[in-house]
Amino acid sequence: MPEASSARARVLWLTTSLQPGGAERNIVSVMPHMGADDVSVALCTLMRTTDGPLAEEFASTGLRRFDLGARRLADPPALARLVRLLRRGRIDLIHAHDQYGSLMGGLAGSIARVPVVMSRHVLADDAPHRRGRLRARLAVRALERWAEAVIAVSGSVRGAMVRDGVSEGRIAVVHNGIDRRPFDVGHDRVVLRASLGVAASAPLVVMPAVLRPGKGHEVLVEAAARLAPTFPDLVVALAGEGPLRNDIAAAAAAVPSVRLLGHRSDIPALLAACDLAVLPSFAEGLPTVLIEAAFAGRPVVASDVGGAGEIVDDGRTGLLVPAGDAVALADAIGQVLGDAEAAGRMGSDARALAEERFSLARQAEATRAVYRSVLAP
């Protein structure tokens, strides 16, 4: 850990790895904003084996990273290394960010007598498999046993945690922020649309999301089929990769308007080129893509689940629909695409709301306030 004056709290952020994911994306984005006169931060990961491009991006920040070299997610030698790091680095506070980080951090903190703050980025019940739900329950028990404070990324996540038995008085809601700079760049809509084979006048709907269960791609594909008679030149672009690619591709083969773009590293440009962003998920914590669409000045249509309603002002910055309802989704998409003037107002209002609520500076300051509440004498 870098040397710090005695007045600065040494905080160690803990997560499994820097694999592609919303929580990991936020960690890399917000950590450079966390340092202040009273706080210094460093990152610790359980393992590097599942790292993605975010690892290189984090390295460019100049912040310190430690890795425990865990061979598996339950690894006693890695736990011992973490305890030594806490003691030798004179760490004042652990901030754990995912299920395994919370379990490891809670154990190590209890051994080294270091207080723990834990963040919950997702709902406990959104794991698609039984083992995932079991891990979620174990993480909740860790929160109950070890955490001095818990950060929920949305009021919806806080409510779920309270129902799981976590004391409401220990939970603070801190919305994730995103880096707005990529959305301030002038993107050439015509050029990007041409690269996708989309005409300048064609309605373009974009869904940026991992192709995995629970995201609702199949609902959007069905909605696209329903929209075809009204919008014959509609293009629905699915940006992302994942385990359901073959299934989604098979379903989309019967709907000419749907295109799979694969993994894209230019989401801000895609959002700038589109007319509407869509997220028909069945469960969400605080869906980052809706914040990104807002910073891009685009209206959204999204399922009314999790923290979506804390990002989308229904009727003002976008439309919310019931999860799994392809008819309602198609109607909402058609409503937005059918009124360009109203869609423009929605996008402008969405941008203003995002700047007010979802900046990285605001997230960093709110997080430091949680630290101060834990570390205060």
MONORBEL-V306105 format. One record per residue. N is the residue number from 0. RES is the residue in one letter. PSI is psi in whole degrees, 0 to 359 (* if undefined). D_LAST is the distance of its C-alpha to the last C-alpha in Angstrom with 1 decimal. Layout:
BEGIN
{{N;RES;PSI;D_LAST} {N;RES;PSI;D_LAST}}
END
This chain:
BEGIN
{{0;M;137;23.4} {1;P;147;24.0} {2;E;140;22.5} {3;A;155;19.6} {4;S;160;18.0} {5;S;341;14.8} {6;A;348;13.2} {7;R;130;14.4} {8;A;132;12.9} {9;R;115;15.9} {10;V;129;16.7} {11;L;117;19.8} {12;W;138;21.9} {13;L;127;24.1} {14;T;167;27.4} {15;T;308;30.8} {16;S;181;32.8} {17;L;54;33.8} {18;Q;162;36.7} {19;P;132;38.0} {20;G;160;36.0} {21;G;316;34.1} {22;A;317;30.6} {23;E;321;31.5} {24;R;317;33.0} {25;N;321;29.9} {26;I;311;27.8} {27;V;325;30.2} {28;S;317;30.4} {29;V;335;26.8} {30;M;320;25.2} {31;P;343;26.8} {32;H;355;25.1} {33;M;331;21.5} {34;G;139;21.1} {35;A;180;19.4} {36;D;334;17.9} {37;D;3;14.5} {38;V;137;15.9} {39;S;146;18.7} {40;V;151;20.5} {41;A;164;23.2} {42;L;141;25.2} {43;C;130;26.2} {44;T;153;29.2} {45;L;324;30.7} {46;M;155;34.2} {47;R;351;36.4} {48;T;336;39.6} {49;T;15;39.1} {50;D;151;38.0} {51;G;200;39.8} {52;P;338;40.2} {53;L;334;36.5} {54;A;318;36.0} {55;E;320;38.1} {56;E;319;36.4} {57;F;319;33.0} {58;A;327;34.4} {59;S;347;35.6} {60;T;341;32.1} {61;G;0;31.5} {62;L;152;28.1} {63;R;138;27.7} {64;R;133;28.8} {65;F;151;28.7} {66;D;135;31.0} {67;L;351;31.0} {68;G;34;34.7} {69;A;137;34.6} {70;R;340;38.2} {71;R;171;37.4} {72;L;337;34.5} {73;A;98;33.9} {74;D;99;33.9} {75;P;318;32.5} {76;P;323;33.1} {77;A;321;31.2} {78;L;317;28.2} {79;A;321;28.5} {80;R;323;28.6} {81;L;319;25.4} {82;V;317;23.6} {83;R;319;25.0} {84;L;318;23.9} {85;L;318;20.3} {86;R;312;20.4} {87;R;326;22.7} {88;G;0;21.0} {89;R;50;17.5} {90;I;135;16.5} {91;D;336;12.8} {92;L;138;13.8} {93;I;136;17.2} {94;H;105;18.8} {95;A;144;21.9} {96;H;356;24.8} {97;D;182;27.6} {98;Q;308;28.7} {99;Y;324;29.3} {100;G;323;26.3} {101;S;318;24.2} {102;L;314;26.0} {103;M;315;25.8} {104;G;321;22.2} {105;G;316;21.2} {106;L;311;23.2} {107;A;320;22.1} {108;G;322;18.4} {109;S;326;18.9} {110;I;315;20.9} {111;A;358;18.8} {112;R;49;15.5} {113;V;127;14.3} {114;P;153;12.9} {115;V;133;15.6} {116;V;135;16.3} {117;M;136;20.0} {118;S;139;22.5} {119;R;113;25.6} {120;H;343;28.4} {121;V;166;31.3} {122;L;146;32.3} {123;A;334;32.3} {124;D;18;36.0} {125;D;4;37.4} {126;A;133;38.3} {127;P;347;42.2} {128;H;158;42.6} {129;R;318;41.8} {130;R;323;40.0} {131;G;319;37.8} {132;R;325;36.9} {133;L;316;36.2} {134;R;321;33.7} {135;A;317;32.0} {136;R;321;31.7} {137;L;320;30.3} {138;A;321;27.6} {139;V;318;26.7} {140;R;324;26.4} {141;A;318;24.0} {142;L;314;21.9} {143;E;323;21.9} {144;R;321;21.1} {145;W;331;18.6} {146;A;131;17.0} {147;E;327;13.5} {148;A;154;15.1} {149;V;133;18.7} {150;I;121;20.4} {151;A;136;24.0} {152;V;352;26.4} {153;S;162;28.2} {154;G;329;28.3} {155;S;317;31.0} {156;V;319;28.9} {157;R;316;26.2} {158;G;320;28.9} {159;A;322;30.3} {160;M;321;27.0} {161;V;319;26.6} {162;R;333;30.2} {163;D;358;29.4} {164;G;4;26.9} {165;V;135;23.5} {166;S;126;21.3} {167;E;328;21.7} {168;G;343;18.2} {169;R;3;16.8} {170;I;127;19.4} {171;A;135;19.3} {172;V;119;22.7} {173;V;109;22.9} {174;H;137;26.6} {175;N;144;27.7} {176;G;173;29.3} {177;I;162;32.3} {178;D;117;33.8} {179;R;348;36.3} {180;R;318;38.3} {181;P;341;40.8} {182;F;353;41.7} {183;D;350;42.4} {184;V;139;45.1} {185;G;111;48.6} {186;H;136;50.1} {187;D;101;53.8} {188;R;318;54.4} {189;V;316;58.1} {190;V;315;57.8} {191;L;318;55.2} {192;R;320;57.2} {193;A;322;60.3} {194;S;336;58.6} {195;L;355;57.9} {196;G;29;61.4} {197;V;128;60.3} {198;A;151;62.4} {199;A;329;60.8} {200;S;355;61.8} {201;A;139;60.8} {202;P;127;57.8} {203;L;120;55.2} {204;V;133;52.4} {205;V;135;49.7} {206;M;101;47.5} {207;P;111;45.0} {208;A;148;43.7} {209;V;138;43.9} {210;L;80;47.0} {211;R;164;45.4} {212;P;144;45.6} {213;G;346;43.8} {214;K;342;44.2} {215;G;24;47.4} {216;H;320;49.8} {217;E;329;52.6} {218;V;319;52.0} {219;L;322;52.3} {220;V;317;55.5} {221;E;320;57.0} {222;A;322;56.0} {223;A;320;57.6} {224;A;322;60.8} {225;R;331;60.9} {226;L;345;60.4} {227;A;317;63.3} {228;P;325;66.1} {229;T;324;64.3} {230;F;78;62.8} {231;P;337;65.3} {232;D;14;63.7} {233;L;140;60.1} {234;V;126;58.1} {235;V;111;55.1} {236;A;123;53.2} {237;L;111;50.8} {238;A;114;48.6} {239;G;165;47.0} {240;E;168;47.9} {241;G;180;47.1} {242;P;342;48.6} {243;L;13;50.5} {244;R;312;52.4} {245;N;319;55.8} {246;D;316;55.5} {247;I;321;54.5} {248;A;320;57.2} {249;A;317;59.8} {250;A;321;58.8} {251;A;340;58.8} {252;A;334;62.2} {253;A;0;63.8} {254;V;97;62.1} {255;P;334;63.3} {256;S;344;60.6} {257;V;130;57.7} {258;R;138;56.9} {259;L;119;54.5} {260;L;348;53.1} {261;G;191;51.2} {262;H;135;48.0} {263;R;134;47.4} {264;S;7;45.2} {265;D;45;46.2} {266;I;318;44.6} {267;P;321;43.9} {268;A;319;47.6} {269;L;317;48.7} {270;L;323;46.8} {271;A;328;48.3} {272;A;341;51.7} {273;C;170;51.5} {274;D;337;52.1} {275;L;139;49.6} {276;A;142;46.9} {277;V;140;46.8} {278;L;94;44.4} {279;P;44;45.8} {280;S;159;43.1} {281;F;340;42.9} {282;A;142;39.0} {283;E;155;36.3} {284;G;283;32.6} {285;L;93;32.5} {286;P;112;35.8} {287;T;325;35.4} {288;V;329;39.2} {289;L;326;39.1} {290;I;319;36.6} {291;E;317;38.8} {292;A;322;41.9} {293;A;315;40.2} {294;F;333;39.5} {295;A;356;43.1} {296;G;34;44.2} {297;R;140;45.9} {298;P;161;46.1} {299;V;155;45.3} {300;V;126;46.5} {301;A;157;44.1} {302;S;142;43.7} {303;D;73;41.5} {304;V;154;39.1} {305;G;226;35.3} {306;G;11;33.7} {307;A;321;37.0} {308;G;346;37.0} {309;E;350;33.8} {310;I;317;35.6} {311;V;120;39.1} {312;D;99;40.0} {313;D;124;43.0} {314;G;342;46.2} {315;R;312;44.6} {316;T;358;43.3} {317;G;191;45.0} {318;L;139;46.2} {319;L;139;44.6} {320;V;161;46.9} {321;P;141;46.7} {322;A;139;46.0} {323;G;1;49.2} {324;D;95;51.6} {325;A;329;53.8} {326;V;313;55.9} {327;A;322;53.0} {328;L;315;51.7} {329;A;319;55.2} {330;D;317;55.6} {331;A;318;52.3} {332;I;315;53.1} {333;G;322;56.5} {334;Q;316;55.2} {335;V;314;53.0} {336;L;335;55.7} {337;G;356;58.4} {338;D;88;56.8} {339;A;325;56.0} {340;E;314;55.1} {341;A;322;52.6} {342;A;320;51.1} {343;G;319;50.6} {344;R;319;48.7} {345;M;314;46.5} {346;G;318;45.7} {347;S;317;44.9} {348;D;324;42.6} {349;A;317;40.9} {350;R;314;40.2} {351;A;319;38.8} {352;L;321;36.5} {353;A;318;35.3} {354;E;329;34.4} {355;E;321;32.3} {356;R;334;30.4} {357;F;38;30.5} {358;S;153;29.8} {359;L;324;27.8} {360;A;319;25.9} {361;R;317;24.8} {362;Q;316;23.8} {363;A;315;21.8} {364;E;319;19.8} {365;A;324;19.2} {366;T;317;18.0} {367;R;327;15.6} {368;A;323;14.2} {369;V;316;13.7} {370;Y;315;11.9} {371;R;323;9.5} {372;S;328;8.9} {373;V;319;8.5} {374;L;351;6.3} {375;A;141;3.8} {376;P;*;0.0}}
END
